[in-house]
Amino acid sequence: MAVHFSKQEMSARRERLVAAMAAEGLDGLLLFAQESMYWLTGYDSFGFCFFQCLYVSIDGRTALLTRSADLRQAERTSNIRDIRIWKDGLGADPTQDLRTLLDDLAARGRLGVEYDSYGLTHYNGRRLEAALNPNVELIDASGLVPRLRAAKSPEELVFVREAARLSDLADRVAIQETRAGADEGTILAAMHSAIFAGGGDYPGNEFIIGSGGDALLCRYKAGRRKLDANDQITLEFAGVYRHYHAAIMRTHIVGAPRPLHPRYHAAARQALLACESEIRPGRTAGDVFAAHARVFDELGLSRHRLNACGYSLGAKFTPSWMDRPMFYEGADFAIDAGQLYFAHMILMDSETETAMCLGRTYLVEASGAKPLNGADLDLVVKSG
């Protein structure tokens, strides 16, 4: 069995979840988020692109409904013993199979549902409600497991630190490969190679890479170019180990920096350190964003910044490694020890096509934020 954590760890997670369910007055829980299933049972699959559901009873029993392609996946990667298969076919409706599963297990009362999940489409959500009502009362419990996952255990932090180590390896080779005439594909390949060769995993989303005017993009896009003699390149990437992510974001310069590059880098560094001071127990996600906005706005850069400046990290699956909570205005999520955050300072000046980004991953300790990667915050300038 390929569960990556001890039996004691997995039992503790189940006990925490059952206690949280009881506090919410739930008689059971229908999990659709792959990261929730992974956290609770070790189940590791991208099969959530099809209908699948993990039922958790108030006494901690679990039962998985999935497709035949994921039967052995569940058997080999999880501690789930009750695995049911819904059959592919014309007119198949797995929500009816789920109803049968729940009837078999005498599931009644208030059932929490992870509605806010990539694993439950609106189409299947409507079928779910039609199949289960009025037998049970369905309650939106989308935030229940994410709240529990936010604080990382000592066993999880072993994987987090390994992810951070891999992110620094990828950062190093990216800098080595960045030069005039370098192909973006070569840089990207070197970064992935460092992570995979180091024992890492696929990231929850594509690495972001863009040079020239595309250095202003905050998302991956298809297509490659070669770096000019004077250029800029933005990279946002993550080291990944056992699905745990540690992210870094940086803009590097090739040749002569534009006059705005050093100014924007100094501002990004100042903002990052201001956010770092707010990432500590007793503060909120909104406090972190306020520090980011205050620095950039006081420097006259408000029109170049974004409306969010980071988010929680952990074990995540496609299509995104971003986790809850996010740093944005008014976010009231309480920061506490054991949580993991990626703070990114992003300046995108469309008028001059000047980009500057700086970000790294932090572990919250009792004394404050501890950087886990990206120790060197200096601007990277490659002369050629």
Number of C-alpha atoms within 10 A of each C-alpha: 10 14 16 17 13 10 11 9 16 18 14 13 19 20 14 14 20 22 16 17 24 14 9 14 14 22 20 26 28 25 26 24 24 27 25 22 21 20 20 25 23 23 25 23 16 13 15 21 13 14 18 26 26 25 27 24 22 20 14 16 15 22 19 24 22 24 19 13 10 20 15 11 16 23 16 16 18 20 18 19 12 14 18 18 17 18 13 11 7 6 6 11 17 24 23 16 18 25 17 14 18 19 13 9 14 10 20 15 14 17 23 24 24 23 20 15 17 17 22 23 16 13 8 16 16 12 15 20 14 12 18 18 11 9 14 15 15 20 16 14 20 18 13 18 22 18 13 15 20 22 20 19 13 11 12 18 18 13 21 28 20 22 29 27 21 30 30 24 20 26 24 15 18 22 16 12 17 24 24 18 13 16 16 21 14 14 21 19 13 20 26 25 16 21 24 16 10 18 14 22 19 18 26 19 17 17 18 18 25 25 23 18 15 19 24 24 16 16 14 15 13 5 8 13 14 16 20 17 17 17 23 30 23 23 25 23 25 32 33 32 27 19 23 27 34 33 30 25 23 25 25 26 27 21 16 15 18 14 9 14 19 13 12 22 23 17 20 25 19 17 25 24 15 19 27 23 13 22 30 24 18 12 16 21 27 22 22 30 25 21 21 32 25 15 19 22 14 9 12 10 17 15 12 17 18 15 13 20 26 27 20 22 27 28 26 24 24 17 11 12 24 22 21 17 22 23 28 21 16 13 16 15 16 15 24 20 19 17 23 30 30 25 30 28 28 30 23 21 17 12 7 10 13 22 29 30 26 28 24 28 30 25 25 23 16 13 10 18 22 16 17 22 23 22 9 7 15 13 18 15 18 21 14 15
